[in-house]
């Protein structure tokens, strides 16, 4: 299933760094996010876009993960020649990540 089936996202960007929060619709899906939405998978999902590191922060009280991605925005929104290269389009793309549902989920 797609990540968007169990979570939504919020995003921000500053300079050449983007951050994406992935928030489970229901707390019961947070363990699935912890297990399957890793820094490594996010970096691989954005291969060719994220040139720096991806750091994951866990926010269990709100069933969310926050990913800070450096070297992501082609030098920053005001410097990049790419169309729509800022964080909002990246958060939508992240929600297309394929994950495996736990038995009984979905």
Buried (B, 14 or more C-beta within 10 A) or exposed (E): EEBBEBBBBBBBBEEBBBBBBBBBEEEEBBEBBBEBBBBEBBBEBBEEBBBBEBEBEEEEEEBBBBBBBBBBBBBBBEEBEEEEBBBBBBBEBBBEBEBEEEEEBE
